[in-house]
Amino acid sequence: MGKNLIIYFSRADENYAVGYIDKGNTEIVAEYVQEMTGADMFKVIPLVPYAKDYDTCIREAKERIGNAPITEKLTDISAYDTVFIMSPIYWGTYAPEIETALSGLDFTGKTVRIISTHEGSGLASMVSAVQKMCKGADVDTKGLAIRGSRAKESKQIIADWL
């Protein structure tokens, strides 16, 4: 499988359909993928944390579309063959911070695999957004959509997908 990298955004606190959680659903899924692939992990962290309550968080996410600063940015992914991009679905696509994390990276010759966590929107437009950001990559357009409320029970689904 070559060397793998997971780039993910995840948020704890209040999540839709699951209430308050200590670890974000996408992080749970990312850890399963890491366990199965040995991938390195890069957690995308907003420069300004989101509000703890869900409704405020979603409003904040909408305001950050196109301008979502993060605390740390990857500058070189040349050592990796496969990059997993993972995010909850916010406003029909990945969290705005994922776009910030992906911008400026060279995806030429990489395989990109996509996983979303959601509560009914599946992958939404995340695949097309990733294709736009990851020029030169072979993007797996099927992706994997996991209901956030079932993240803890998703290990076998992930294993089958991998």
Short mmCIF file of the C-alpha atoms (twelve columns), coordinates in Angstrom:
data_MODEL
# 
_entry.id   MODEL 
# 
loop_
_atom_site.group_PDB 
_atom_site.id 
_atom_site.type_symbol 
_atom_site.label_atom_id 
_atom_site.label_alt_id 
_atom_site.label_comp_id 
_atom_site.label_asym_id 
_atom_site.label_seq_id 
_atom_site.Cartn_x 
_atom_site.Cartn_y 
_atom_site.Cartn_z 
_atom_site.pdbx_PDB_model_num 
ATOM 1   C CA . MET A 1   0.000   0.000  0.000   1 
ATOM 2   C CA . GLY A 2   2.997   2.346  0.309   1 
ATOM 3   C CA . LYS A 3   3.301   5.094  2.892   1 
ATOM 4   C CA . ASN A 4   0.003   6.581  4.068   1 
ATOM 5   C CA . LEU A 5   -1.057  9.907  5.553   1 
ATOM 6   C CA . ILE A 6   -4.358  10.831 7.161   1 
ATOM 7   C CA . ILE A 7   -5.353  14.504 7.035   1 
ATOM 8   C CA . TYR A 8   -8.438  14.987 9.166   1 
ATOM 9   C CA . PHE A 9   -10.600 17.523 10.937  1 
ATOM 10  C CA . SER A 10  -12.696 16.447 13.893  1 
ATOM 11  C CA . ARG A 11  -14.585 18.233 16.608  1 
ATOM 12  C CA . ALA A 12  -15.706 17.029 20.019  1 
ATOM 13  C CA . ASP A 13  -18.272 18.894 22.141  1 
ATOM 14  C CA . GLU A 14  -21.904 18.879 20.972  1 
ATOM 15  C CA . ASN A 15  -22.409 16.937 17.724  1 
ATOM 16  C CA . TYR A 16  -25.608 16.466 15.778  1 
ATOM 17  C CA . ALA A 17  -27.535 13.331 16.825  1 
ATOM 18  C CA . VAL A 18  -24.955 12.236 19.405  1 
ATOM 19  C CA . GLY A 19  -24.941 15.049 21.947  1 
ATOM 20  C CA . TYR A 20  -21.775 16.073 23.801  1 
ATOM 21  C CA . ILE A 21  -18.770 13.864 23.111  1 
ATOM 22  C CA . ASP A 22  -15.172 13.880 24.346  1 
ATOM 23  C CA . LYS A 23  -13.688 12.780 21.011  1 
ATOM 24  C CA . GLY A 24  -14.968 13.760 17.576  1 
ATOM 25  C CA . ASN A 25  -16.545 11.135 15.345  1 
ATOM 26  C CA . THR A 26  -14.078 11.728 12.521  1 
ATOM 27  C CA . GLU A 27  -11.164 11.288 14.923  1 
ATOM 28  C CA . ILE A 28  -12.545 7.913  15.987  1 
ATOM 29  C CA . VAL A 29  -12.741 6.863  12.331  1 
ATOM 30  C CA . ALA A 30  -9.257  8.254  11.593  1 
ATOM 31  C CA . GLU A 31  -7.817  6.200  14.442  1 
ATOM 32  C CA . TYR A 32  -9.377  3.044  12.992  1 
ATOM 33  C CA . VAL A 33  -7.834  3.799  9.592   1 
ATOM 34  C CA . GLN A 34  -4.470  4.448  11.234  1 
ATOM 35  C CA . GLU A 35  -4.673  1.161  13.131  1 
ATOM 36  C CA . MET A 36  -5.368  -0.744 9.897   1 
ATOM 37  C CA . THR A 37  -2.918  1.051  7.598   1 
ATOM 38  C CA . GLY A 38  -0.113  2.313  9.824   1 
ATOM 39  C CA . ALA A 39  -0.703  5.809  8.411   1 
ATOM 40  C CA . ASP A 40  0.811   8.956  9.849   1 
ATOM 41  C CA . MET A 41  -1.844  11.370 11.121  1 
ATOM 42  C CA . PHE A 42  -2.213  15.110 10.759  1 
ATOM 43  C CA . LYS A 43  -5.062  16.659 12.726  1 
ATOM 44  C CA . VAL A 44  -6.291  19.952 11.285  1 
ATOM 45  C CA . ILE A 45  -6.921  22.333 14.188  1 
ATOM 46  C CA . PRO A 46  -8.728  25.659 13.752  1 
ATOM 47  C CA . LEU A 47  -6.788  28.729 14.848  1 
ATOM 48  C CA . VAL A 48  -9.955  29.861 16.647  1 
ATOM 49  C CA . PRO A 49  -11.780 26.949 18.298  1 
ATOM 50  C CA . TYR A 50  -15.412 26.391 17.429  1 
ATOM 51  C CA . ALA A 51  -18.148 26.985 19.999  1 
ATOM 52  C CA . LYS A 52  -19.047 23.981 22.113  1 
ATOM 53  C CA . ASP A 53  -22.742 23.980 21.138  1 
ATOM 54  C CA . TYR A 54  -23.675 22.552 17.731  1 
ATOM 55  C CA . ASP A 55  -25.877 25.355 16.364  1 
ATOM 56  C CA . THR A 56  -23.277 28.052 17.034  1 
ATOM 57  C CA . CYS A 57  -20.517 25.848 15.624  1 
ATOM 58  C CA . ILE A 58  -22.403 25.369 12.353  1 
ATOM 59  C CA . ARG A 59  -22.972 29.127 12.018  1 
ATOM 60  C CA . GLU A 60  -19.276 29.716 12.655  1 
ATOM 61  C CA . ALA A 61  -18.343 27.116 10.034  1 
ATOM 62  C CA . LYS A 62  -20.461 28.906 7.427   1 
ATOM 63  C CA . GLU A 63  -18.707 32.192 8.232   1 
ATOM 64  C CA . ARG A 64  -15.294 30.508 7.820   1 
ATOM 65  C CA . ILE A 65  -15.892 29.174 4.303   1 
ATOM 66  C CA . GLY A 66  -13.014 30.500 2.203   1 
ATOM 67  C CA . ASN A 67  -11.134 31.828 5.241   1 
ATOM 68  C CA . ALA A 68  -10.475 29.223 7.921   1 
ATOM 69  C CA . PRO A 69  -7.023  29.681 9.482   1 
ATOM 70  C CA . ILE A 70  -5.438  26.648 11.134  1 
ATOM 71  C CA . THR A 71  -2.788  26.330 13.858  1 
ATOM 72  C CA . GLU A 72  -0.313  24.321 11.778  1 
ATOM 73  C CA . LYS A 73  0.004   23.557 8.073   1 
ATOM 74  C CA . LEU A 74  1.646   20.691 6.235   1 
ATOM 75  C CA . THR A 75  4.094   21.896 3.607   1 
ATOM 76  C CA . ASP A 76  5.349   18.643 2.082   1 
ATOM 77  C CA . ILE A 77  3.568   15.348 1.489   1 
ATOM 78  C CA . SER A 78  6.110   13.961 -0.995  1 
ATOM 79  C CA . ALA A 79  6.921   10.980 1.262   1 
ATOM 80  C CA . TYR A 80  3.369   9.632  0.982   1 
ATOM 81  C CA . ASP A 81  1.728   7.477  -1.681  1 
ATOM 82  C CA . THR A 82  -1.834  7.536  -0.329  1 
ATOM 83  C CA . VAL A 83  -3.530  10.408 1.470   1 
ATOM 84  C CA . PHE A 84  -6.783  9.882  3.346   1 
ATOM 85  C CA . ILE A 85  -8.831  13.061 3.714   1 
ATOM 86  C CA . MET A 86  -11.455 12.907 6.447   1 
ATOM 87  C CA . SER A 87  -13.979 15.410 7.728   1 
ATOM 88  C CA . PRO A 88  -17.493 15.821 9.032   1 
ATOM 89  C CA . ILE A 89  -19.855 17.341 6.494   1 
ATOM 90  C CA . TYR A 90  -20.429 21.048 7.123   1 
ATOM 91  C CA . TRP A 91  -22.624 23.016 4.729   1 
ATOM 92  C CA . GLY A 92  -22.569 20.331 2.051   1 
ATOM 93  C CA . THR A 93  -18.824 19.567 2.029   1 
ATOM 94  C CA . TYR A 94  -15.787 19.157 4.278   1 
ATOM 95  C CA . ALA A 95  -15.079 21.509 7.185   1 
ATOM 96  C CA . PRO A 96  -13.599 24.802 5.902   1 
ATOM 97  C CA . GLU A 97  -10.308 24.097 7.694   1 
ATOM 98  C CA . ILE A 98  -9.703  21.093 5.432   1 
ATOM 99  C CA . GLU A 99  -9.516  23.401 2.422   1 
ATOM 100 C CA . THR A 100 -6.916  25.501 4.236   1 
ATOM 101 C CA . ALA A 101 -4.926  22.362 5.071   1 
ATOM 102 C CA . LEU A 102 -4.984  21.097 1.462   1 
ATOM 103 C CA . SER A 103 -4.152  24.377 -0.244  1 
ATOM 104 C CA . GLY A 104 -0.634  24.567 -1.628  1 
ATOM 105 C CA . LEU A 105 0.141   20.849 -1.261  1 
ATOM 106 C CA . ASP A 106 1.423   18.904 -4.281  1 
ATOM 107 C CA . PHE A 107 -0.824  15.904 -4.847  1 
ATOM 108 C CA . THR A 108 0.745   14.882 -8.166  1 
ATOM 109 C CA . GLY A 109 0.850   11.090 -8.407  1 
ATOM 110 C CA . LYS A 110 -0.851  10.544 -5.045  1 
ATOM 111 C CA . THR A 111 -3.873  8.332  -4.396  1 
ATOM 112 C CA . VAL A 112 -6.490  10.212 -2.385  1 
ATOM 113 C CA . ARG A 113 -9.223  8.420  -0.444  1 
ATOM 114 C CA . ILE A 114 -12.110 10.252 1.187   1 
ATOM 115 C CA . ILE A 115 -14.102 9.550  4.338   1 
ATOM 116 C CA . SER A 116 -16.882 11.723 5.712   1 
ATOM 117 C CA . THR A 117 -18.811 11.522 8.929   1 
ATOM 118 C CA . HIS A 118 -22.366 12.790 8.687   1 
ATOM 119 C CA . GLU A 119 -25.920 12.312 9.917   1 
ATOM 120 C CA . GLY A 120 -27.707 12.019 6.593   1 
ATOM 121 C CA . SER A 121 -25.776 13.897 3.928   1 
ATOM 122 C CA . GLY A 122 -23.372 11.097 2.982   1 
ATOM 123 C CA . LEU A 123 -20.340 12.451 1.142   1 
ATOM 124 C CA . ALA A 124 -22.341 15.497 -0.048  1 
ATOM 125 C CA . SER A 125 -20.033 17.436 -2.419  1 
ATOM 126 C CA . MET A 126 -16.861 16.458 -0.577  1 
ATOM 127 C CA . VAL A 127 -15.562 14.339 -3.485  1 
ATOM 128 C CA . SER A 128 -15.756 17.161 -6.025  1 
ATOM 129 C CA . ALA A 129 -14.255 19.613 -3.523  1 
ATOM 130 C CA . VAL A 130 -11.327 17.251 -2.882  1 
ATOM 131 C CA . GLN A 131 -10.821 16.728 -6.617  1 
ATOM 132 C CA . LYS A 132 -10.629 20.494 -7.068  1 
ATOM 133 C CA . MET A 133 -8.048  20.890 -4.287  1 
ATOM 134 C CA . CYS A 134 -5.928  17.793 -5.039  1 
ATOM 135 C CA . LYS A 135 -4.814  18.462 -8.613  1 
ATOM 136 C CA . GLY A 136 -2.785  15.618 -10.133 1 
ATOM 137 C CA . ALA A 137 -4.088  13.014 -7.674  1 
ATOM 138 C CA . ASP A 138 -5.974  9.839  -8.424  1 
ATOM 139 C CA . VAL A 139 -9.036  10.552 -6.276  1 
ATOM 140 C CA . ASP A 140 -11.176 7.571  -5.271  1 
ATOM 141 C CA . THR A 141 -14.576 9.013  -6.170  1 
ATOM 142 C CA . LYS A 142 -16.552 6.383  -4.240  1 
ATOM 143 C CA . GLY A 143 -15.279 7.428  -0.834  1 
ATOM 144 C CA . LEU A 144 -16.801 6.223  2.401   1 
ATOM 145 C CA . ALA A 145 -19.568 7.968  4.331   1 
ATOM 146 C CA . ILE A 146 -20.065 6.950  7.969   1 
ATOM 147 C CA . ARG A 147 -22.861 8.180  10.183  1 
ATOM 148 C CA . GLY A 148 -21.275 10.019 13.095  1 
ATOM 149 C CA . SER A 149 -23.657 8.343  15.502  1 
ATOM 150 C CA . ARG A 150 -22.172 5.001  14.374  1 
ATOM 151 C CA . ALA A 151 -18.494 5.998  14.277  1 
ATOM 152 C CA . LYS A 152 -17.605 3.804  17.241  1 
ATOM 153 C CA . GLU A 153 -19.151 0.772  15.509  1 
ATOM 154 C CA . SER A 154 -17.598 1.457  12.072  1 
ATOM 155 C CA . LYS A 155 -14.410 -0.591 12.337  1 
ATOM 156 C CA . GLN A 156 -15.587 -3.490 10.143  1 
ATOM 157 C CA . ILE A 157 -17.105 -1.145 7.549   1 
ATOM 158 C CA . ILE A 158 -13.749 0.616  7.307   1 
ATOM 159 C CA . ALA A 159 -11.838 -2.673 7.087   1 
ATOM 160 C CA . ASP A 160 -14.101 -3.838 4.245   1 
ATOM 161 C CA . TRP A 161 -13.665 -0.510 2.413   1 
ATOM 162 C CA . LEU A 162 -9.884  -0.530 2.733   1 
# 
